[in-house]
Amino acid sequence: RKKAHMHSHQAAKFFHKYRSNEAKAQKCTARAVTLREKSEARREKAKEYRLSYKEFDAELRGAAQGKSDLSPESLRTKMANMEKRAAKEDAVARKYEHKASIQTERSAKFKTRGLRFLERSKMHEIEAKSFTKRADNLEKAGG
């Protein structure tokens, strides 16, 4: 009965570790999803900046022909600004993607570790049952 209790205790301990690792894996997965969403939002902003860059470019061509209100210098400055902003948004998006991949990797690590604990828990549970059954059989035989 003592051995059965010990195995039962070990099984509970490993199952607790399994649940803990599963929770960590879920948190990492949720973080990765959030980071990917942020990255997508930044990529959308970069697209908007590129579109406004193209609009300024078309306006610059018009300014060369004297059709625009703004001077070509200010248009070039605005174009450079839009290009810089688009590049910055892309860099931030890449940073978020990198962080998301790290979180996904951590999630996988926690999942595999958790499954290992679950397997050990099941093994101890089986041992506990066999020792309990053995003790019951010995009691029946002796009693």
N, C-alpha and C positions, 0 to 999 in steps of 0.2 A: 504493500500500500504506500510505503514511503517513496519507493521508486516511481510509482504511478503519479504521486503528488508532485514529485520533482519534475517529471516529464510534462505534466499538465502545466506547471508553473512556467517552464521553459517555452512551451507552446504559446502560452498567453503573452509572454515577453516578446517573442518573435512576431506574433500577430500584431502587437502594438507597434513594433518597429515598422512592420509592413504598412500599417495604416498611416504612420507618420510620413514615410517615404512617398506614399501615394498622394498625400495632401501636398507635400512639397512639389511633387511632379505637376499636380494640377495648378498650383500657384505659378510655377514657371511657364506652363503652357498658356495660362491666362495673360501673363506678362508679355509673352512673345506675341500673342494676338494683338494686344494693345499697341506694342511697338510697331508691328507691321501696319496697323491702321494709321498710326502717326506718320510712318514713312510714306504711305500712300497719299496722305493729305499733303505732305511736303512736295511730293512729285507733281500733284495737281497744281500747287502754287507755282512750281517751276514752269509747268506748261503755260499757265496764264502769263507769266513774265515773258516767256518766249513769244507768245502771241502779241503782247503789247510791243515787244521788240520789232516784230514784223510790221506792225501798224506804224511805228515810228519810222521804220525803214521806207515804207511806202510814202509816208509824209515827207521824208527827206528827199526822195526822188521828185516829189511835187515841189518842194522848196527850191530844188535846183532849177526848176522851170519857172519859179516865181509864183507858184499857186498857193503856198502855205503862209500862215501868219507868223509862224515861229522861224527863228534864224537857224541855218544849218548847224551852227555850233551847238546851240542848245539842244537840238534834236540828237546830235551825235552824243552829247553828254547823257541825255535821257536813255539812248540806246545802250550806252556803256553801263549805265546804272542797272538797266533791266537785265543785261547779260550777267552782270556781277551778282544780282539777286538770284537769278535762275541757277547759277553755279553754286551759290551758297545753299539754296534749298536742296539741290541735288546732293551736296556733301552731307547735309544734315540727314537726308533720307537714307543715304548709304550708312551713316552712323547708326541710325535706328534699325536698319536691316541687320547690321552686324550684331547689335545687342540682342535682337530677336533670335538670331541663329545661336548665339551663346545660350540664351534661355531654353531654346528647343533642345540643345545638347544636354544641358543640365537636367531637363525634364526626362530625357531618355535615360540618363544615368540613374536618377532616382527611381524610375520605373523598374529598371533591371535589378537594382539593389533591393527594391521592395519585393519583387517576385522571388528573389533568393531567400528573403526572410520568410515569405509566405510558404515556400517549399519546406524550409526548416521547421516552421511552425507545424505544418501538416505531419511531418515525420515524427515530431515529438508527440503530437496528438495520437498518432497511431500507436506509438510506444506506450503512452499512458493507458490507452484502451486495452492493449494486450496485457500490461501488468495488472490492471484492475481485474480483467477477466481471469487471469492466472490466480490472483489472490482469492477471487470468488470461488474458483474451482477447488483450490486448496482448502478453503473454509468448509465447502460442502463435503469434501473427502474426509477431512479431519473431524467435522462435527457430526 
